[in-house]
C-alpha cells in the first residue's frame, strides 16, 4: 500500500485545523451516558481484534483534551467517550470506503490518521479520523465544537500504539 509522504508536525497541525467530517452518530446530554452509533460489540470482534481493542480501551486516558471520561450508554461496546459534546474512540471498525492506497496520511503522536476528503472543506461538521496501518483499525470522532482535534489525537495515540499492531507505518 502506498501512502503520501510523512507530514511534519506543522503539516499535521494544519490538517487538524482543517478536519471535519460527516455526522458521527452520537448523542450526549450533560452527564448522561453517551450513545455511540456504529460501534461494534467487543463480543462480536474476532478474538485477536477483541483482545487488541480491550488493550486500547484499557490504555485510554481518563481525560482527553482536558475533558473527563464519560459512560457509554451501551455495555460491551468497543468505545469510550469524553466531554460534552463527546469525543469518541471506537476500536475494531472498517476503513472508510473513500480510503485508497494513495490517500493522505497524517502522523500525530506516532499514529497515522486518515480523514475523508470532504473533511477538509467544511469546518462546521464533525470530524472522523481513522488510523492507517494499525490493526485493528481505530476511529476518533471529534464534534465540530471540539475542533481542531490536535490534542485529542495526541492524547489517544499512546493507547492506540499500546493496543494495536503497526502493520504499515504512515509514510
N, C-alpha and C positions, 0 to 999 in steps of 0.2 A: 504494500500500500504506500503510495506517495503522498506526502503531506507538504504543506507550504513551509518555507523556511522558518526556523525558530524566531520568535519575536523577542525583542528587548523588553525590559520592564516598562520602558516608556510606551512602547507599542502596545503592551498588554494593558496598561492603564488607559490608553486611547481606546482600545477595544471595550474596556469596561465602561467607559463614558458613553459608548455608542450602543451598548447592548440593550435589547428589549426583545420580547417575543410574544407569542400568542398567549391567550389566557391560559393559566396553568391549572385551572380547575380546582382551586382550593378556596375554602371559605374559613375565615377566622373572625371571631367576635370576642373582644376582650379576653377574659381568662378562660373562656370556653375552650374545649378541645378543638383542635384543627381538623377539619375534614379534608382528606387528601384523595383526590380522584386519580385513577390510573396507576396506583402503586401496587406492585404485586404483593401477595401474602408471602411471608417467609416460607411457609409450609409448601407453597406451590413452586418454589425455585428448585432447580437441580441441587443435589447435595453440596457440590463444590461451591456453587454460587451462594447457597444459603449460608454456608459457613463463612464465606468471604464477606457477605453482606452483614452478617451478625458482627463480624470483626469491625467493619466500617462503622456500623451504628454504635457499637460499644466505645469506639475510639473518638466519636464526635464530641466536641466540647459542650459544656453546659451553657456557654454563651457564644453567639455568633454576631459579630459586629456590635457588641455591647448589648445584644438582646438575649434575654433568658429563654431557655428551652421551654417548650410548651407541650402539653399532652396531645398526642394524635388520637383522634376520635375512635378509629377502628383498631382493635387489638390485633397484633400479629402482622401488621403491615411492615414492609421493608422501608420505613420512612421515619424521619424526625423533623421537628419544626421548632422555630424560634421567632419570638417577637410578634408585633402587631403593626401592620399586616405581616403575616407569617412568611418567613423564608423557609423553604422546604428542601430536604435532601431525600432522594429516592434511590435505592440501590436495586440493581437487577433489572434495569429497563433495557429496551432495544435502542439501537442507534436511530436517530431520526431518518426518515426516508430521503431527506434532502442531502444527507451526508454522502460524499463521494470520495474517491481516492485523492482528489485534488482540492478538497475542502480546506479552508484555513484552519490552522491550529494555533491557539494562543496558550503559552505556558505561563502559569501563575502558581507559585509555591511548589514547583516540581511536577505539576499535573497539567497535561494538555487538555484544553477545553475547546469545544465546538459550539457555535451559535448559529441558528438558522439564518440564512442571508437576509431575510426580512427584518431581523432584529437590529440591523444597522440603520434602518431607515426611520423607524418610528420610536421616538424616545418616550412615548406616553403609554406604552403597553408593558406587560410583564416580560421578563427575560427568562429563557430556559437555556441553561448551559449543560452540555453533555460531555463527559470525559471521553478523550480519544486515546486509544492504545491501552486502556485498562480493562481487565476482566475481573469481575463483572463490570458492566457499564453503570456509572453513577450519574444522576441528574441533579442539578442545582436549580431550583425555581426561585426567582427573585421578583417580588412585586415591583411594579413601576415606581411606587413611592420610596422604595429602598435602593434605587439605583444611584450611582453606579455600583456594580457588585464586587469591587476590588476586595474589600475587607471580608466579605462572605467567602470569596474564592480562596483567599489566604487562610482563613480560619478553618475551612473544611479540608483543605489539601492534605494536612498530615494524616487525617483519618482515612482519606482515600488511599494514600500511599501505604498506610499500615495494613489495610484490609484487602486491597486488590493486588493483582499481579500486573506489572507493566509488561505488555507483550510487544509493544512498539512505541517507543518514545515519540513525543511531539518534536518533529524536526522540520 
